[in-house]
Amino acid sequence: MSQMPDNSHIKWQDYQIDATKRAAIKGHQSTVLWFTGLSGSGKSTVANALEQALVAKGIHTYLLDGDNVRHGLCADLGFSEADRTENLRRVGAVAGLMVDAGLLVLSAFISPYRSQRELVKSLVPAGKFLEIHIATPLAVCEQRDVKGLYKKARAGEIRQFTGISDPYEAPLAADLVINTAESTLEQSVEQLLALLTHNGIIT
C-alpha cells in the first residue's frame, strides 16, 4: 500500500442540511449495524432478512456486503491483513457518509480483528454504531461451507483464511450476539428489531 498523501490543506466544508434534518424527514434515526462473524456464519443472510423487514416498515436502508464491495469500491485489494484493513477503512468511510445521509446501514463483513472494527467505529458518528456478532461456531460454518471455501482452505488452496489459517477475534462486548445454529432466521430478525427499537432508532 502506498504512503498516505499530505492532505493538510484540505478543509471540511460544513452545510446547512445535516443528519438531524435528514432523520426528521425520514422519520427514523440513522446508524450502522455491523455484522461480524466467520464465513458461513449467516451474516449476509441475517442482514438481508432484516433489511426486508425494515423496508416493509418504511425504513430507509442500505446493505453493504463484503463480497459486493470487492466488485467495485475495493476491487483493487487482496486479502492480506493490510488490504483487509484498507477494505474496512473504505467501507467505514462510506458507511459514515450513508449515516449522515439518514440511512440505516447494514454492513456484513467478517472483519476478523477487533482493531479493524474499532477503526470502522471511529469513522462513524459517535453513538451511531451497533456491533452484531453472528457467533455461529466454526464447526457449523465449516459444515455449511456455502461457498466451498473451507474445503479449499483445509486443502491449502486458500491462504490467510479466517478461522483456519488466520485468527478471528470475537467481540468483547457486542451489542447483540446471535448464533444462527440455535436461532431461526425469524428469531434473529426479531432480536435485531428489538435492539433497534430499544435504542430509539426505529419505533
Secondary structure as the mmCIF struct_conf table of DSSP 4:
data_model
#
loop_
_struct_conf.conf_type_id
_struct_conf.id
_struct_conf.beg_label_comp_id
_struct_conf.beg_label_asym_id
_struct_conf.beg_label_seq_id
_struct_conf.end_label_comp_id
_struct_conf.end_label_asym_id
_struct_conf.end_label_seq_id
HELX_LH_PP_P HELX_LH_PP_P1 SER A 2 PRO A 5
TURN_TY1_P TURN_TY1_P1 SER A 8 HIS A 9
HELX_LH_PP_P HELX_LH_PP_P2 TRP A 12 ASP A 14
BEND BEND1 GLN A 16 GLN A 16
HELX_RH_AL_P HELX_RH_AL_P1 ALA A 19 LYS A 26
TURN_TY1_P TURN_TY1_P2 GLY A 27 GLY A 27
BEND BEND2 HIS A 28 HIS A 28
STRN STRN1 THR A 31 THR A 36
TURN_TY1_P TURN_TY1_P3 SER A 39 GLY A 40
BEND BEND3 SER A 41 GLY A 42
HELX_RH_AL_P HELX_RH_AL_P2 LYS A 43 ALA A 56
TURN_TY1_P TURN_TY1_P4 LYS A 57 GLY A 58
STRN STRN2 THR A 61 ASP A 65
HELX_RH_AL_P HELX_RH_AL_P3 GLY A 66 VAL A 69
TURN_TY1_P TURN_TY1_P5 ARG A 70 ASP A 76
BEND BEND4 PHE A 79 SER A 80
HELX_RH_AL_P HELX_RH_AL_P4 GLU A 81 ASP A 100
TURN_TY1_P TURN_TY1_P6 ALA A 101 GLY A 102
STRN STRN3 LEU A 104 ALA A 108
HELX_RH_AL_P HELX_RH_AL_P5 ARG A 114 SER A 122
TURN_TY1_P TURN_TY1_P7 LEU A 123 LEU A 123
BEND BEND5 VAL A 124 VAL A 124
TURN_TY1_P TURN_TY1_P8 ALA A 126 GLY A 127
STRN STRN4 PHE A 129 ILE A 134
HELX_RH_AL_P HELX_RH_AL_P6 LEU A 138 ARG A 144
TURN_TY1_P TURN_TY1_P9 VAL A 146 LYS A 147
BEND BEND6 GLY A 148 GLY A 148
HELX_RH_AL_P HELX_RH_AL_P7 LEU A 149 ARG A 154
TURN_TY1_P TURN_TY1_P10 ALA A 155 GLY A 156
BEND BEND7 GLU A 157 GLN A 160
STRN STRN5 THR A 162 THR A 162
TURN_TY1_P TURN_TY1_P11 GLY A 163 SER A 165
STRN STRN6 ASP A 166 ASP A 166
BEND BEND8 LEU A 172 ALA A 173
BEND BEND9 ASP A 175 ASP A 175
STRN STRN7 LEU A 176 ILE A 178
TURN_TY1_P TURN_TY1_P12 THR A 180 GLU A 182
BEND BEND10 SER A 183 SER A 183
HELX_RH_AL_P HELX_RH_AL_P8 LEU A 185 HIS A 198
TURN_TY1_P TURN_TY1_P13 ASN A 199 GLY A 200
BEND BEND11 ILE A 201 ILE A 201
#
